[in-house]
Amino acid sequence: MYKNLVATVMSTLVAACFISPAFSQSPAPAKEPLKIGFVYVTPLTGAGWVHQHEEGRQAVEAALGAQVKTSYVENVAEGADAERVIRDLAQQGHQLIFTPSFGYMEPTLKVAKDFPDMKFESITGYKTAANVAVANAPLLRRPLPGRCCRRPPGQPCRLCGGLSDSRGDPGHQCLHAGHAFGQSQG
């Protein structure tokens, strides 16, 4: 009887291993890295605007490692050529595309309309869309604590989560220089 009990229990456990989802599933596939594209207006050099963005791209890679895969296209003229390159990056599956030139603002917006599930960051631009954010460094003025965001009353800052008061003034010390998606800067 003991032999039959052991045989029954063993066969039940073996069957459970093949039937139970906890035992029969293969491990989850590795998550694909976030593809980030950068479009540069000039060739890479040892200094300057594009160099600073390239250092930022490299810092993202260093900090996030296998979680991201970045690429860049350099020496892209503003206008039709920029639209072609931005569109090409989107078609290659980049989920986030940085366009750090004022002259890339309109081409970025145009391409973003055709790729609503992708995010775009227009550096030095001022027009936004649901999937286009803008950012800029305050080169001529320093933002005052709590004065860099202007949002409708009670709307949280999408970067730091702070709330504005009834007049629309932030009730927090938010010092980001850029805009979150769909927000404007005061």
C-alpha positions, 0 to 999 in steps of 0.5 A: 500500500505504501508503494502505491501511495508513493507511486500515486503521489509521485505521478501526481507531482510529475503531472502537476509539473507539466500541467501547472503554469508555474512549472510548465512555462518557459522563462519570460523573454527579456524585455527589449531595450528602449530605442532612443534616436538623436538627430544632430544638426552638425558633425560631431566635434570636440566641443559645442551644442552637438557635442553636449548632446552627444555627451548626454546620449553617452551618459544615458547609455552608461547609466542605463546599460542594456535597458536602452539602445541609442543611435544618432544621425549627424550633420542633418540639415534643417527642413526636408532632410530633417523630416526624412531622417526623423521619419526614418528613425521612427520607422526603425522603431525608435520609441523616443527621438531627440531633435536638438535644433530649433529648425527641427521643430516643424519636421518633428511635429509633422512626423509625430502626427504619423507616429502617435505611439512614439515620443519626441523631444524638441530641444529649443522648440516651443510647439508641443503635441500629445507626443512631442515635448519641448525642452530648453536650457535657460541660457539668459536667465535663471529660473526662480524656485517654483516659477518655472512651471505654469499649469492650470490650478491644481494640475500636477507637474508631470516631471516632479509631481508638485501641485500649483495653487489656485492662481496657477503658481506652483506650490513647490520648488520645481526647477526643471528647465524643460516642459513635460508633455503638453505643458508650457513654461512661464 
